[in-house]
Amino acid sequence: MDARPNKCHMRYPKPATPNAQSINPQRNDNRDDLHSPLISTPITAAAAWTDTPIISSAAKRPKLPALFISHGAPTLAIEQSATTSALARIGQNLPKPRAIVIMSAHWQSAKLEISSNPEPKTWHDFSGFTPELYELQYPATGHPALAETLAQQLSARGIVCRVNPLRVSDHGVWAPLLHLYPQADIPIVQVSLPQYYDSIACYQLGAQLARLRDEQILIIGSGNITHNLQALRWQADSIDQTAKDFKVWLLQQLKTDIPSALDWQQYPDYKDIHPSDEHLLPLFFALGAGQRVSVVHQSMAHHSLGMDIYRFD
Protein backbone atom coordinates (compact mmCIF):
# COMPACT_ATOMS: atom_id res chain seq x y z
CA MET A 1 0.00 0.00 0.00
CA ASP A 2 1.39 3.40 -0.97
CA ALA A 3 0.49 5.85 1.77
CA ARG A 4 2.41 8.72 0.18
CA PRO A 5 0.36 11.93 0.24
CA ASN A 6 -0.06 13.60 -3.14
CA LYS A 7 -0.70 17.00 -1.61
CA CYS A 8 -0.53 17.29 2.14
CA HIS A 9 -2.46 20.34 3.37
CA MET A 10 -1.10 21.07 6.84
CA ARG A 11 -0.09 24.70 7.30
CA TYR A 12 1.76 26.58 10.00
CA PRO A 13 -0.71 28.68 11.98
CA LYS A 14 1.85 31.10 13.45
CA PRO A 15 5.61 31.50 13.71
CA ALA A 16 7.55 30.39 16.74
CA THR A 17 8.11 33.31 19.11
CA PRO A 18 11.52 33.66 20.76
CA ASN A 19 12.29 34.44 24.39
CA ALA A 20 9.14 33.06 25.99
CA GLN A 21 10.35 33.98 29.46
CA SER A 22 10.46 37.67 28.56
CA ILE A 23 6.75 37.86 27.76
CA ASN A 24 4.86 40.03 30.24
CA PRO A 25 2.22 37.87 31.95
CA GLN A 26 0.04 40.79 33.06
CA ARG A 27 -3.64 40.03 32.82
CA ASN A 28 -5.87 41.79 30.30
CA ASP A 29 -8.94 41.02 28.24
CA ASN A 30 -6.97 39.03 25.68
CA ARG A 31 -4.67 36.97 27.91
CA ASP A 32 -5.53 34.46 30.61
CA ASP A 33 -4.00 34.99 34.05
CA LEU A 34 -2.30 31.65 34.57
CA HIS A 35 0.39 33.25 36.68
CA SER A 36 -1.74 34.51 39.58
CA PRO A 37 -4.71 32.16 40.11
CA LEU A 38 -7.49 33.49 42.30
CA ILE A 39 -7.97 30.10 44.00
CA SER A 40 -5.08 27.95 45.18
CA THR A 41 -6.91 24.64 45.73
CA PRO A 42 -6.24 21.95 43.09
CA ILE A 43 -8.66 21.46 40.23
CA THR A 44 -10.60 18.22 40.64
CA ALA A 45 -12.89 16.10 38.48
CA ALA A 46 -15.01 14.95 41.41
CA ALA A 47 -18.13 16.88 40.37
CA ALA A 48 -18.13 15.22 36.95
CA TRP A 49 -19.16 11.85 38.32
CA THR A 50 -22.35 11.51 40.31
CA ASP A 51 -22.76 7.76 39.85
CA THR A 52 -19.59 6.52 41.58
CA PRO A 53 -16.92 8.36 43.57
CA ILE A 54 -13.47 9.22 42.30
CA ILE A 55 -10.91 6.72 43.55
CA SER A 56 -8.28 9.04 44.97
CA SER A 57 -6.27 6.79 47.22
CA ALA A 58 -2.90 5.88 45.74
CA ALA A 59 -3.11 2.64 47.71
CA LYS A 60 -6.20 1.67 45.76
CA ARG A 61 -5.03 2.72 42.35
CA PRO A 62 -1.76 4.33 41.28
CA LYS A 63 -1.57 7.85 39.91
CA LEU A 64 -1.52 8.05 36.13
CA PRO A 65 1.31 9.87 34.35
CA ALA A 66 1.04 12.64 31.82
CA LEU A 67 2.21 11.81 28.30
CA PHE A 68 3.68 13.72 25.40
CA ILE A 69 3.07 11.88 22.14
CA SER A 70 4.65 12.74 18.81
CA HIS A 71 1.77 11.89 16.52
CA GLY A 72 3.65 12.30 13.24
CA ALA A 73 1.84 12.22 9.92
CA PRO A 74 -1.82 11.14 9.73
CA THR A 75 -0.57 7.81 8.36
CA LEU A 76 0.41 6.92 11.93
CA ALA A 77 -3.15 5.65 12.25
CA ILE A 78 -2.51 2.81 9.78
CA GLU A 79 1.16 2.17 10.45
CA GLN A 80 2.75 -0.75 12.23
CA SER A 81 6.01 0.64 13.52
CA ALA A 82 8.15 0.99 16.62
CA THR A 83 6.14 4.11 17.47
CA THR A 84 2.75 2.41 17.21
CA SER A 85 4.05 -0.59 19.16
CA ALA A 86 5.19 1.77 21.93
CA LEU A 87 1.73 3.36 22.02
CA ALA A 88 0.09 -0.06 22.26
CA ARG A 89 2.36 -1.06 25.15
CA ILE A 90 1.47 2.09 27.05
CA GLY A 91 -2.22 1.31 26.74
CA GLN A 92 -1.67 -2.25 27.87
CA ASN A 93 0.55 -1.39 30.83
CA LEU A 94 -1.14 1.64 32.35
CA PRO A 95 -4.19 1.30 34.59
CA LYS A 96 -7.23 2.04 32.48
CA PRO A 97 -8.05 5.76 32.72
CA ARG A 98 -11.46 7.02 33.64
CA ALA A 99 -11.10 9.76 31.03
CA ILE A 100 -8.48 11.42 28.83
CA VAL A 101 -7.78 15.14 28.78
CA ILE A 102 -5.75 15.93 25.66
CA MET A 103 -4.23 18.99 24.00
CA SER A 104 -3.62 18.59 20.26
CA ALA A 105 -1.47 20.80 18.07
CA HIS A 106 -4.36 20.82 15.60
CA TRP A 107 -6.87 22.75 17.67
CA GLN A 108 -5.80 26.36 17.94
CA SER A 109 -8.29 28.93 19.16
CA ALA A 110 -8.59 32.60 20.05
CA LYS A 111 -9.09 31.75 23.73
CA LEU A 112 -8.96 28.58 25.78
CA GLU A 113 -11.77 26.17 24.91
CA ILE A 114 -12.69 22.76 26.30
CA SER A 115 -14.64 20.28 24.20
CA SER A 116 -18.00 19.28 25.66
CA ASN A 117 -19.28 17.41 22.62
CA PRO A 118 -20.83 14.17 23.93
CA GLU A 119 -20.14 12.33 20.65
CA PRO A 120 -17.27 13.99 18.81
CA LYS A 121 -16.97 12.84 15.22
CA THR A 122 -13.70 11.67 13.69
CA TRP A 123 -12.39 14.58 11.63
CA HIS A 124 -10.07 13.75 8.75
CA ASP A 125 -8.38 17.14 8.81
CA PHE A 126 -5.92 16.53 5.95
CA SER A 127 -5.97 15.82 2.23
CA GLY A 128 -4.09 13.86 -0.39
CA PHE A 129 -3.52 10.67 1.60
CA THR A 130 -4.53 7.08 0.88
CA PRO A 131 -8.34 6.52 0.88
CA GLU A 132 -7.98 4.01 3.73
CA LEU A 133 -7.29 6.85 6.14
CA TYR A 134 -10.61 8.55 5.41
CA GLU A 135 -12.52 5.41 6.28
CA LEU A 136 -11.14 5.22 9.81
CA GLN A 137 -13.39 6.11 12.71
CA TYR A 138 -12.59 6.54 16.38
CA PRO A 139 -15.99 6.59 18.11
CA ALA A 140 -14.89 7.46 21.65
CA THR A 141 -17.44 9.55 23.51
CA GLY A 142 -16.85 12.92 25.05
CA HIS A 143 -17.59 13.81 28.66
CA PRO A 144 -19.61 17.05 28.87
CA ALA A 145 -19.81 16.98 32.68
CA LEU A 146 -16.04 16.76 33.00
CA ALA A 147 -15.58 19.56 30.45
CA GLU A 148 -18.03 21.77 32.33
CA THR A 149 -16.46 21.23 35.74
CA LEU A 150 -12.97 21.91 34.40
CA ALA A 151 -14.15 25.09 32.67
CA GLN A 152 -15.91 26.29 35.81
CA GLN A 153 -12.86 25.73 37.99
CA LEU A 154 -10.47 27.34 35.53
CA SER A 155 -12.78 30.35 35.23
CA ALA A 156 -12.92 30.63 39.03
CA ARG A 157 -9.14 30.91 38.96
CA GLY A 158 -9.22 33.82 36.55
CA ILE A 159 -8.40 31.75 33.47
CA VAL A 160 -10.64 32.78 30.59
CA CYS A 161 -12.17 29.69 28.99
CA ARG A 162 -15.40 28.31 27.62
CA VAL A 163 -16.80 24.94 26.61
CA ASN A 164 -17.25 24.05 22.94
CA PRO A 165 -20.11 21.59 22.37
CA LEU A 166 -19.38 21.22 18.64
CA ARG A 167 -15.69 20.33 18.59
CA VAL A 168 -14.76 17.17 16.69
CA SER A 169 -11.65 14.98 17.14
CA ASP A 170 -8.74 15.98 14.89
CA HIS A 171 -6.06 13.51 13.86
CA GLY A 172 -3.76 14.70 16.65
CA VAL A 173 -6.29 13.05 18.96
CA TRP A 174 -7.56 9.96 17.19
CA ALA A 175 -4.47 8.81 15.24
CA PRO A 176 -2.37 8.02 18.35
CA LEU A 177 -5.38 6.89 20.40
CA LEU A 178 -6.20 4.27 17.77
CA HIS A 179 -3.07 2.47 18.95
CA LEU A 180 -3.13 3.53 22.58
CA TYR A 181 -6.74 2.53 23.23
CA PRO A 182 -8.06 0.80 20.08
CA GLN A 183 -11.42 -0.06 21.70
CA ALA A 184 -12.25 3.67 21.86
CA ASP A 185 -13.91 3.05 25.22
CA ILE A 186 -12.43 5.93 27.22
CA PRO A 187 -14.16 9.34 27.18
CA ILE A 188 -12.12 12.19 25.70
CA VAL A 189 -12.08 15.85 26.67
CA GLN A 190 -9.95 17.98 24.37
CA VAL A 191 -8.50 21.32 25.43
CA SER A 192 -7.54 23.86 22.80
CA LEU A 193 -4.20 25.55 22.27
CA PRO A 194 -4.86 29.31 22.43
CA GLN A 195 -3.00 31.13 19.68
CA TYR A 196 -1.22 33.43 22.12
CA TYR A 197 -0.08 30.69 24.52
CA ASP A 198 3.65 30.16 24.81
CA SER A 199 5.59 27.39 26.54
CA ILE A 200 5.11 28.96 29.97
CA ALA A 201 1.35 29.34 29.58
CA CYS A 202 1.01 25.71 28.43
CA TYR A 203 3.17 24.57 31.35
CA GLN A 204 1.04 26.47 33.82
CA LEU A 205 -2.20 25.14 32.35
CA GLY A 206 -0.86 21.61 32.72
CA ALA A 207 0.08 22.37 36.32
CA GLN A 208 -3.46 23.56 37.01
CA LEU A 209 -4.77 20.18 35.85
CA ALA A 210 -2.07 18.01 37.43
CA ARG A 211 -4.33 16.82 40.28
CA LEU A 212 -6.49 15.00 37.72
CA ARG A 213 -3.78 12.37 37.50
CA ASP A 214 -4.69 11.34 41.05
CA GLU A 215 -8.26 10.82 39.86
CA GLN A 216 -7.51 8.28 37.11
CA ILE A 217 -7.52 10.84 34.31
CA LEU A 218 -4.78 10.57 31.71
CA ILE A 219 -3.33 13.90 30.55
CA ILE A 220 -1.83 13.93 27.05
CA GLY A 221 -0.07 16.52 24.94
CA SER A 222 -0.11 15.51 21.26
CA GLY A 223 2.29 17.22 18.88
CA ASN A 224 5.81 16.48 17.62
CA ILE A 225 9.21 16.83 19.21
CA THR A 226 10.49 18.10 15.82
CA HIS A 227 8.22 19.39 13.07
CA ASN A 228 9.39 21.05 9.87
CA LEU A 229 7.22 19.93 6.97
CA GLN A 230 9.57 21.54 4.46
CA ALA A 231 12.37 19.23 5.56
CA LEU A 232 10.36 16.00 5.21
CA ARG A 233 11.58 13.28 2.85
CA TRP A 234 8.67 10.91 2.67
CA GLN A 235 9.54 7.36 3.79
CA ALA A 236 13.27 8.12 3.66
CA ASP A 237 15.63 6.14 5.88
CA SER A 238 17.94 9.11 6.35
CA ILE A 239 17.94 11.20 9.54
CA ASP A 240 18.02 14.98 9.75
CA GLN A 241 20.91 15.51 12.15
CA THR A 242 19.78 19.05 12.93
CA ALA A 243 16.41 17.79 14.14
CA LYS A 244 17.96 14.91 16.06
CA ASP A 245 20.44 17.22 17.80
CA PHE A 246 17.61 19.51 18.88
CA LYS A 247 15.57 16.77 20.49
CA VAL A 248 18.64 15.40 22.29
CA TRP A 249 19.33 18.89 23.64
CA LEU A 250 15.71 19.52 24.67
CA LEU A 251 15.43 16.17 26.44
CA GLN A 252 18.52 17.03 28.46
CA GLN A 253 16.93 20.34 29.48
CA LEU A 254 13.73 18.55 30.47
CA LYS A 255 15.76 16.26 32.71
CA THR A 256 18.01 18.85 34.31
CA ASP A 257 16.73 22.42 33.83
CA ILE A 258 13.01 22.99 33.23
CA PRO A 259 13.32 26.81 32.92
CA SER A 260 15.86 26.25 30.15
CA ALA A 261 13.49 23.83 28.42
CA LEU A 262 10.71 26.41 28.60
CA ASP A 263 13.04 28.88 26.89
CA TRP A 264 13.55 26.45 24.02
CA GLN A 265 13.92 29.26 21.47
CA GLN A 266 17.41 29.85 22.86
CA TYR A 267 18.48 26.88 20.73
CA PRO A 268 20.43 28.06 17.67
CA ASP A 269 18.40 27.96 14.45
CA TYR A 270 15.35 26.63 16.30
CA LYS A 271 13.15 27.76 13.39
CA ASP A 272 14.79 25.08 11.24
CA ILE A 273 13.24 22.51 13.59
CA HIS A 274 9.98 24.28 14.49
CA PRO A 275 9.10 27.02 11.99
CA SER A 276 5.94 27.41 14.08
CA ASP A 277 5.49 26.35 17.66
CA GLU A 278 2.09 24.63 17.80
CA HIS A 279 3.51 21.09 17.55
CA LEU A 280 5.97 21.59 20.40
CA LEU A 281 3.75 23.47 22.86
CA PRO A 282 1.68 20.40 23.91
CA LEU A 283 4.94 19.02 25.33
CA PHE A 284 4.93 21.79 27.94
CA PHE A 285 1.27 21.11 28.77
CA ALA A 286 2.25 17.53 29.68
CA LEU A 287 5.40 18.74 31.47
CA GLY A 288 3.36 21.01 33.71
CA ALA A 289 1.21 18.09 34.76
CA GLY A 290 4.12 15.80 35.66
CA GLN A 291 7.61 17.37 35.47
CA ARG A 292 9.77 14.25 36.01
CA VAL A 293 10.47 13.00 32.50
CA SER A 294 11.27 9.50 31.27
CA VAL A 295 11.61 8.33 27.68
CA VAL A 296 9.08 5.79 26.43
CA HIS A 297 10.16 5.84 22.80
CA GLN A 298 12.61 7.65 20.52
CA SER A 299 12.80 7.55 16.74
CA MET A 300 12.81 9.63 13.57
CA ALA A 301 10.45 9.29 10.61
CA HIS A 302 10.44 10.74 7.10
CA HIS A 303 13.94 12.14 7.63
CA SER A 304 13.09 15.07 9.94
CA LEU A 305 10.02 14.15 11.99
CA GLY A 306 10.88 13.27 15.58
CA MET A 307 8.52 10.59 16.91
CA ASP A 308 9.51 10.59 20.59
CA ILE A 309 7.07 9.72 23.38
CA TYR A 310 7.76 11.00 26.88
CA ARG A 311 6.19 10.17 30.21
CA PHE A 312 5.91 12.71 33.02
CA ASP A 313 5.40 11.62 36.65
C-alpha positions in Angstrom: 0.0 0.0 0.0 1.4 3.4 -1.0 0.5 5.8 1.8 2.4 8.7 0.2 0.4 11.9 0.2 -0.1 13.6 -3.1 -0.7 17.0 -1.6 -0.5 17.3 2.1 -2.5 20.3 3.4 -1.1 21.1 6.8 -0.1 24.7 7.3 1.8 26.6 10.0 -0.7 28.7 12.0 1.9 31.1 13.5 5.6 31.5 13.7 7.5 30.4 16.7 8.1 33.3 19.1 11.5 33.7 20.8 12.3 34.4 24.4 9.1 33.1 26.0 10.4 34.0 29.5 10.5 37.7 28.6 6.7 37.9 27.8 4.9 40.0 30.2 2.2 37.9 32.0 0.0 40.8 33.1 -3.6 40.0 32.8 -5.9 41.8 30.3 -8.9 41.0 28.2 -7.0 39.0 25.7 -4.7 37.0 27.9 -5.5 34.5 30.6 -4.0 35.0 34.1 -2.3 31.6 34.6 0.4 33.3 36.7 -1.7 34.5 39.6 -4.7 32.2 40.1 -7.5 33.5 42.3 -8.0 30.1 44.0 -5.1 28.0 45.2 -6.9 24.6 45.7 -6.2 22.0 43.1 -8.7 21.5 40.2 -10.6 18.2 40.6 -12.9 16.1 38.5 -15.0 14.9 41.4 -18.1 16.9 40.4 -18.1 15.2 36.9 -19.2 11.8 38.3 -22.3 11.5 40.3 -22.8 7.8 39.9 -19.6 6.5 41.6 -16.9 8.4 43.6 -13.5 9.2 42.3 -10.9 6.7 43.5 -8.3 9.0 45.0 -6.3 6.8 47.2 -2.9 5.9 45.7 -3.1 2.6 47.7 -6.2 1.7 45.8 -5.0 2.7 42.4 -1.8 4.3 41.3 -1.6 7.9 39.9 -1.5 8.1 36.1 1.3 9.9 34.3 1.0 12.6 31.8 2.2 11.8 28.3 3.7 13.7 25.4 3.1 11.9 22.1 4.6 12.7 18.8 1.8 11.9 16.5 3.7 12.3 13.2 1.8 12.2 9.9 -1.8 11.1 9.7 -0.6 7.8 8.4 0.4 6.9 11.9 -3.1 5.6 12.2 -2.5 2.8 9.8 1.2 2.2 10.5 2.8 -0.8 12.2 6.0 0.6 13.5 8.1 1.0 16.6 6.1 4.1 17.5 2.8 2.4 17.2 4.1 -0.6 19.2 5.2 1.8 21.9 1.7 3.4 22.0 0.1 -0.1 22.3 2.4 -1.1 25.2 1.5 2.1 27.1 -2.2 1.3 26.7 -1.7 -2.2 27.9 0.6 -1.4 30.8 -1.1 1.6 32.3 -4.2 1.3 34.6 -7.2 2.0 32.5 -8.0 5.8 32.7 -11.5 7.0 33.6 -11.1 9.8 31.0 -8.5 11.4 28.8 -7.8 15.1 28.8 -5.7 15.9 25.7 -4.2 19.0 24.0 -3.6 18.6 20.3 -1.5 20.8 18.1 -4.4 20.8 15.6 -6.9 22.8 17.7 -5.8 26.4 17.9 -8.3 28.9 19.2 -8.6 32.6 20.0 -9.1 31.8 23.7 -9.0 28.6 25.8 -11.8 26.2 24.9 -12.7 22.8 26.3 -14.6 20.3 24.2 -18.0 19.3 25.7 -19.3 17.4 22.6 -20.8 14.2 23.9 -20.1 12.3 20.7 -17.3 14.0 18.8 -17.0 12.8 15.2 -13.7 11.7 13.7 -12.4 14.6 11.6 -10.1 13.7 8.7 -8.4 17.1 8.8 -5.9 16.5 6.0 -6.0 15.8 2.2 -4.1 13.9 -0.4 -3.5 10.7 1.6 -4.5 7.1 0.9 -8.3 6.5 0.9 -8.0 4.0 3.7 -7.3 6.9 6.1 -10.6 8.6 5.4 -12.5 5.4 6.3 -11.1 5.2 9.8 -13.4 6.1 12.7 -12.6 6.5 16.4 -16.0 6.6 18.1 -14.9 7.5 21.7 -17.4 9.5 23.5 -16.9 12.9 25.1 -17.6 13.8 28.7 -19.6 17.0 28.9 -19.8 17.0 32.7 -16.0 16.8 33.0 -15.6 19.6 30.5 -18.0 21.8 32.3 -16.5 21.2 35.7 -13.0 21.9 34.4 -14.1 25.1 32.7 -15.9 26.3 35.8 -12.9 25.7 38.0 -10.5 27.3 35.5 -12.8 30.4 35.2 -12.9 30.6 39.0 -9.1 30.9 39.0 -9.2 33.8 36.5 -8.4 31.7 33.5 -10.6 32.8 30.6 -12.2 29.7 29.0 -15.4 28.3 27.6 -16.8 24.9 26.6 -17.3 24.1 22.9 -20.1 21.6 22.4 -19.4 21.2 18.6 -15.7 20.3 18.6 -14.8 17.2 16.7 -11.7 15.0 17.1 -8.7 16.0 14.9 -6.1 13.5 13.9 -3.8 14.7 16.7 -6.3 13.1 19.0 -7.6 10.0 17.2 -4.5 8.8 15.2 -2.4 8.0 18.4 -5.4 6.9 20.4 -6.2 4.3 17.8 -3.1 2.5 19.0 -3.1 3.5 22.6 -6.7 2.5 23.2 -8.1 0.8 20.1 -11.4 -0.1 21.7 -12.2 3.7 21.9 -13.9 3.1 25.2 -12.4 5.9 27.2 -14.2 9.3 27.2 -12.1 12.2 25.7 -12.1 15.8 26.7 -9.9 18.0 24.4 -8.5 21.3 25.4 -7.5 23.9 22.8 -4.2 25.5 22.3 -4.9 29.3 22.4 -3.0 31.1 19.7 -1.2 33.4 22.1 -0.1 30.7 24.5 3.6 30.2 24.8 5.6 27.4 26.5 5.1 29.0 30.0 1.3 29.3 29.6 1.0 25.7 28.4 3.2 24.6 31.3 1.0 26.5 33.8 -2.2 25.1 32.3 -0.9 21.6 32.7 0.1 22.4 36.3 -3.5 23.6 37.0 -4.8 20.2 35.9 -2.1 18.0 37.4 -4.3 16.8 40.3 -6.5 15.0 37.7 -3.8 12.4 37.5 -4.7 11.3 41.1 -8.3 10.8 39.9 -7.5 8.3 37.1 -7.5 10.8 34.3 -4.8 10.6 31.7 -3.3 13.9 30.5 -1.8 13.9 27.0 -0.1 16.5 24.9 -0.1 15.5 21.3 2.3 17.2 18.9 5.8 16.5 17.6 9.2 16.8 19.2 10.5 18.1 15.8 8.2 19.4 13.1 9.4 21.1 9.9 7.2 19.9 7.0 9.6 21.5 4.5 12.4 19.2 5.6 10.4 16.0 5.2 11.6 13.3 2.8 8.7 10.9 2.7 9.5 7.4 3.8 13.3 8.1 3.7 15.6 6.1 5.9 17.9 9.1 6.4 17.9 11.2 9.5 18.0 15.0 9.7 20.9 15.5 12.2 19.8 19.0 12.9 16.4 17.8 14.1 18.0 14.9 16.1 20.4 17.2 17.8 17.6 19.5 18.9 15.6 16.8 20.5 18.6 15.4 22.3 19.3 18.9 23.6 15.7 19.5 24.7 15.4 16.2 26.4 18.5 17.0 28.5 16.9 20.3 29.5 13.7 18.6 30.5 15.8 16.3 32.7 18.0 18.9 34.3 16.7 22.4 33.8 13.0 23.0 33.2 13.3 26.8 32.9 15.9 26.3 30.2 13.5 23.8 28.4 10.7 26.4 28.6 13.0 28.9 26.9 13.5 26.5 24.0 13.9 29.3 21.5 17.4 29.9 22.9 18.5 26.9 20.7 20.4 28.1 17.7 18.4 28.0 14.5 15.3 26.6 16.3 13.2 27.8 13.4 14.8 25.1 11.2 13.2 22.5 13.6 10.0 24.3 14.5 9.1 27.0 12.0 5.9 27.4 14.1 5.5 26.3 17.7 2.1 24.6 17.8 3.5 21.1 17.6 6.0 21.6 20.4 3.7 23.5 22.9 1.7 20.4 23.9 4.9 19.0 25.3 4.9 21.8 27.9 1.3 21.1 28.8 2.3 17.5 29.7 5.4 18.7 31.5 3.4 21.0 33.7 1.2 18.1 34.8 4.1 15.8 35.7 7.6 17.4 35.5 9.8 14.3 36.0 10.5 13.0 32.5 11.3 9.5 31.3 11.6 8.3 27.7 9.1 5.8 26.4 10.2 5.8 22.8 12.6 7.6 20.5 12.8 7.5 16.7 12.8 9.6 13.6 10.5 9.3 10.6 10.4 10.7 7.1 13.9 12.1 7.6 13.1 15.1 9.9 10.0 14.1 12.0 10.9 13.3 15.6 8.5 10.6 16.9 9.5 10.6 20.6 7.1 9.7 23.4 7.8 11.0 26.9 6.2 10.2 30.2 5.9 12.7 33.0 5.4 11.6 36.6 
